[in-house]
Amino acid sequence: MADDAVTILESFPQKIREVPNLWIPLKDGSRLAARMWLPADAESKPVPAVLEYIPYRKRDATSVRDSKLHPYFAGHGYAAVRVDMRGSGDSDGVLTDEYLKLEHDDALEAIDWLSKQSWCTGAVGMMGNSWGGFNSLQVAARRPPALKAIITSCSTDDRYADDIHYMGGCLLNDNMKWAANMFSHNSRPPDPEIAGNRWHQMWLERLNGSGLWIETWLSHQRRDAFWKHGSVSENYADIHCAVFAVGGWNDGYSNAIPRLMENLTCPRIAWIGQWSHQYPHDAAPGPAVGFLKEAVRWWDHWLKGRDTGMMKGPMLRCYIQDYAPPVAKPKRMEGRWVAEPSWPPPSVQPRRLWLNPGRLSDKAGAETALQIRSPLSPGHYGRWCPHGLGPDMPTDQRELDGGALVFDSDPLPERIELLGAPVVELDISSDKPDAMICVRLGDVAPDGRVSRPTYGLLNLTHRDSHEFPEKLVPGKRYRVKVKLNDLGQAIEAGHRIRVAISTGYWPIAWPSPEMATLTIRAGVSHIDLPVRKPQAADAGLKPLPRAERPAALAARVLEKGGESRELTRDIETGRITSHACEDGGTLSYDDTGWTMRARQDQWYSILPEDPLSAKSEVAWSVRFSRREWNAETRTRTVMTSTATHFRLAASLDAFEGGNRIFSRNWNVEIPRDHV
């Protein structure tokens, strides 16, 4: 059977035994709850273990996703162990932040425990997408003896410069969204069938103790020790085990992979495809690829000592995307795979185009001062981190370009392919001490539609350092570089290349406290494009296998959900509001008798000429039930700002059997620090 070009497997080389809940003991007396799939005969024929260690609830939130991943490894000779971190799911404790030392310490204990079980050979691998990709790198840097290799998917090596919180020193609204997501996750109860009579006390401890994470994250607005912790870019040499890094150009985390390939000293390979924030075998937009099959080759090489040829191929496989009309939810991105032996790739050379008035040219023109004070709201089309599930991709940029400073090339005489990070260098001045800039690279099709292959942000007070920002001197000229996100993209013959510059990018990024007018000097500013020349070896590159996976866990849909995005403009006031709804519907899990109902709503609004009017709001409601028992949590987080402070208002309410058992409100002010 096939599902969107993915083969659904009904059997595997080895019979599988599933352990719905496995307790992993910790030295302090706490226990981590795990779900495990392993070969039925593993007790007599031990196998290596593969650990995924995340806080997203193995019994409900990721159970369907897990079922499409871990049984595959078990069916190919591995103990696949999916662990809920301390304070999440049915595990003991309270989770108080991401990537804490305690999280890593627990992982070290879990790896050691797994390696000593009778069904394990002693060799352990670790893998994960997003959070699990982050902590796979972070735990690898701690070098537990049993950990031989990792797979890190959609992750980063730098928690400040290239994560969901800040970009180019600008505060991302996904910082708020992500904090609100974890606010909801952390307030959910364990399953009484697993936790036993302690479940209610465990729930109250989480409700009281997890806290408001966004307060912590907003208290660190520059790259200080808080963000350096867990950033493996601080010392790549800490990682000794083998690393397989995967990611997608349409994810928020594509930039880390080139840096990992360039700076790691351990054995390493990588893929960058066209997908968004997902594992490649379940990718959207398609086409999906045979990630699970290749992952088994990876594990066989590093955990079983077999020569699978996994390390004889190229260091880095990259997908060069063809042009596609800019739509919010593409099903498929056409293109081709290419390979590079190292990073930076020898096949890529910079092509410099000069920003002349209204033009991108091969030659610099006369120095000309151009001014821009754009509306604050050109970012309503597209999200910082698409998941491929909803209409999250950037759409036609023409309306946004109307409020930007635009530079266009002539139509290209032939197709070019870009691989790497475009870099814009600007001669710039500001009339305010605080300002930000957004640079978008556009692909202008002959029919006039404009796609956005990549973009970059820079808080101009961070022009020289994210750790030691400095106010601008109004009127003073500066040379600044804006690094755009890495891309693999073809620009077709007859298309024009566009650079569009704006002074805001709401709701992707929070605005500076004042409306700034920037002066950009054309003729002395330029962009360097990473142009890759086609290589003869590209044609001989062995194709990746077809995607295959196990059948998904049965979850009956009792109420259908869905995702939607709406954008409204109040004609009288000018206020622009975007509303995103992510409704998971009501699902009943046949294997546990557990029912879950989840919905998230996000609102982002602003007056295009008033940065202090910005407002973000995220609300979650989640309900669990089994027979006559039910529990519910409701969370809401609202963020606004003044010229000097960020303001947070949040609420958390919990209900059991329809009765409110917990309620707490937060009202917090945090000083702005060059943001």
PyMOL commands that set and color helices and strands:
alter all, ss='L'
color gray80, all
select helices_A, chain A and resi 63-67+70-75+101-115+131-140+173-186+192-209+213-218+225-228+232-234+236-238+256-263+280-282+291-303+398-401+460-462+536-540
alter helices_A, ss='H'
color red, helices_A
select strands_A, chain A and resi 2-3+6-9+16-25+31-39+47-54+79-84+120-129+147-153+166-167+170-171+242-248+268-273+316-321+335-340+348-356+359-361+368-372+405-408+416-420+423-430+436-444+450-459+478-483+487-491+496-502+518-522+526-532+548-550+555-559+562-569+576-589+594-607+610-626+629-641+645-656+659-671
alter strands_A, ss='S'
color yellow, strands_A
deselect
rebuild
show_as cartoon
